[in-house]
Amino acid sequence: MTRTRLLRIERGALLLLVLLYIIIGYAHTRLAPLTTGPDELAHYEYVNFIANQGHLPLTTAERQQAAYKSDQPPLYHLITSLPAALVDIDGPPHLKRYSDNERRPLIEQTRHAWGLHNTEDEVPPYRGEILRWHIGRWMSILFGAATVVVTYGIARGIPFLAAVRQSDPVSGFSTQSQLTQLSLALTTAAVVAFIPRF
């Protein structure tokens, strides 16, 4: 097997892995009701604050408004707030928060109690606050896909087989060690990609 063919296989396998990750992630965002992810409401509030105000929360009052995740490193939230700021959230549909109406806590909530009532406003086409929420989910998928690619690159660069790398004396290329390193790097990236709740 030539080096060029091995490179094509490597790129194709990585592309397939990343596409599979994106497809599964997108399917999850379509099926999972809002607030089912860990701390999803707090991350939304943080992004929402930055998108509305145009800056990070600076005071204690602003941090309380931006929710308890506002003390986290802001890179994801800053990047996600850029497309989120383009969404008009003045009109409906709005998120149905428990705290917005004194009658809402009386509604039976059988699925979960994370601060929102899930309604038919959450089905496509997304608009208003619902669209802004899904932008955060889509950005999370892109960040996750980038993490899978970086993990693959790191694993590909580690000399797993330093002792086994016996190069062909004529070409200086060992197909077996390259294939083994490729499969180990793909396995490492796949483990990261398909960890539940990643």
Secondary structure, 3 states (H helix, E strand, C coil): CCHHHHHHHHHHHHHHHHHHHHHHHHHHHHHCCCCCCCCHHHHHHHHHHHHHHCCCCCCHHHHHHCCHHHHCCCHHHHHHHHHHCCCCCCCCCCCEEHHHCCCHHHCCCCCCCCCEECCHHHCCCCCHHHHHHHHHHHHHHHHHHHHHHHHHHHHHHCCCCCCCCCCCCCCCCCHHHHHHHHHHHHHHHHHHHCCCCC
